[in-house]
């Protein structure tokens, strides 16, 4: 499949951003391709469109599936696996936040909880103890807030995000 210039720029940019977000560039490009085209694609189509090796497509798809960003589907009369992703950018953002929470924040919260319960923690000076407790409180508050936000409808979440700093007037 030959990409139009705008689509190609989107896919290339998403790949560059992926590497800044800690995701392999090819993984991000495949996700961008599936998102922007909005149609199921098989490995051969992805390989041909992006000019990458089959093994790279296969490994990248596995990573995207482990992140819950890509699903496998089938087309009647075709034995190949086809891959899709959500076309709703809000839904994708929610999946990404949930996965990052599960992989990054949840283990940190658990680690900090366990750390504060160790005998060694009690032997630390007060400044270190306070910083660790403050970090635990911050990460716990952040994760509670993120989990609450994920429960909201897209429409409500959109309105909250558009409020930005003006939310302060409701807190006074």
C-alpha positions in Angstrom: 0.0 0.0 0.0 1.4 3.4 -1.0 0.7 6.0 1.7 -0.4 9.5 0.9 2.1 12.2 1.9 0.0 13.3 5.0 -0.5 9.7 6.2 3.2 9.0 5.7 4.2 12.0 7.7 1.8 11.0 10.5 3.2 7.5 10.6 6.9 8.7 10.6 6.2 11.3 13.3 4.4 8.8 15.5 7.4 6.5 15.2 9.7 9.3 16.3 7.5 10.2 19.2 7.3 6.5 20.2 11.0 6.4 20.7 10.7 9.4 23.0 7.9 7.7 24.9 10.1 4.6 25.4 8.6 2.5 22.6 10.5 1.1 19.7 10.1 3.3 16.6 8.8 0.5 14.4 6.3 -0.6 17.1 5.0 3.0 17.1 4.9 3.2 13.3 2.9 0.0 13.0 0.4 1.3 15.6 0.2 4.6 13.8 -0.4 2.9 10.4 -3.2 0.7 11.8 -4.8 3.7 13.6 -4.6 6.2 10.7 -5.7 3.8 7.9 -8.6 2.5 10.1 -8.7 -0.9 8.4 -7.4 -4.4 9.3 -4.0 -5.2 7.8 -2.1 -8.4 7.7 1.6 -8.7 8.3 2.5 -8.7 4.6 0.6 -5.5 4.0 2.3 -3.9 7.0 5.7 -5.2 5.9 5.2 -3.8 2.4 3.8 -0.5 3.4 6.5 0.3 6.0 9.4 -1.4 4.2 10.4 -3.5 7.2 11.3 -7.1 7.7 8.6 -9.7 8.5 10.3 -10.6 11.8 10.2 -7.0 12.8 6.5 -6.8 12.0 5.9 -10.0 14.0 7.8 -8.8 17.1 6.3 -5.4 17.0 2.7 -6.8 16.7 3.4 -9.0 19.7 4.6 -6.0 21.7 1.5 -4.0 20.7 -0.7 -6.9 21.7 1.0 -7.1 25.1 0.2 -3.4 25.5 -3.5 -4.1 24.5 -3.2 -1.7 21.6 -3.6 -4.2 18.8 -6.1 -7.0 18.3 -6.1 -9.9 15.9 -9.1 -10.3 13.6 -9.9 -12.5 10.6 -11.5 -11.9 7.2 -13.9 -14.5 5.8 -12.2 -16.6 3.2 -8.7 -15.5 4.2 -6.5 -17.6 6.5 -4.2 -14.8 7.4 -4.3 -12.9 10.7 -5.3 -9.3 10.4 -4.5 -6.6 12.9 -6.6 -3.7 14.1 -6.5 -1.0 16.7 -9.1 1.4 18.0 -9.9 4.4 15.9 -10.9 6.4 18.9 -7.9 8.4 20.1 -9.5 8.8 23.6 -9.9 5.0 24.0 -6.3 4.5 22.9 -5.2 7.1 25.5 -7.1 5.3 28.2 -5.5 2.0 27.3 -2.0 3.6 27.3 -2.6 5.1 30.7 -3.9 1.9 32.1 -1.0 -0.1 30.8 1.6 2.5 32.0 -0.1 2.4 35.4 0.0 -1.4 35.5 3.7 -1.6 34.4 5.2 1.5 36.0 3.2 3.1 38.8 1.5 0.1 40.5 4.9 -1.6 41.1 6.3 1.7 42.5 3.4 2.1 44.9 3.8 -1.5 46.1 7.6 -1.0 46.4 7.2 2.2 48.5 4.6 0.6 50.7 6.9 -2.4 51.4 9.9 -0.2 51.8 8.3 1.9 54.5 7.4 -1.3 56.5 11.0 -2.6 56.6 13.1 -2.4 59.8 15.8 -0.6 57.7 13.4 2.2 56.9 13.0 3.0 60.6 16.8 3.3 60.9 16.9 6.0 58.1 17.2 9.6 59.1 14.0 11.6 59.3 14.6 13.6 56.1 15.0 10.4 54.0 11.9 8.9 55.6 9.9 12.0 54.9 11.0 12.1 51.2 10.1 8.4 50.8 6.7 8.9 52.5 6.0 12.1 50.4 6.9 10.2 47.2 4.6 7.3 48.2 1.8 9.8 49.0 2.3 11.6 45.7 2.4 8.4 43.5 -0.6 7.0 45.4 -2.6 10.2 44.9 -1.6 10.4 41.2 -2.7 6.8 40.6 -5.9 7.2 42.5 -6.7 10.3 40.4 -5.7 8.6 37.1 -7.9 5.6 37.9 -10.9 7.8 38.7 -10.4 9.8 35.4 -10.3 6.5 33.5 -13.8 5.7 34.7 -15.2 8.9 33.2 -16.9 9.1 29.8 -14.9 10.6 27.0 -17.2 13.6 26.9 -16.7 14.3 30.6 -13.0 13.7 30.5 -12.7 16.0 27.5 -14.5 18.8 29.4 -12.3 18.3 32.5 -9.1 18.5 30.5 -10.4 21.6 28.7 -10.9 23.3 32.1 -7.2 23.3 32.7 -6.1 25.7 35.5 -9.6 27.2 35.6 -10.6 24.3 37.8 -9.0 26.3 40.7 -12.1 28.5 41.0 -14.2 25.5 41.9 -11.8 24.6 44.7 -11.9 27.9 46.5 
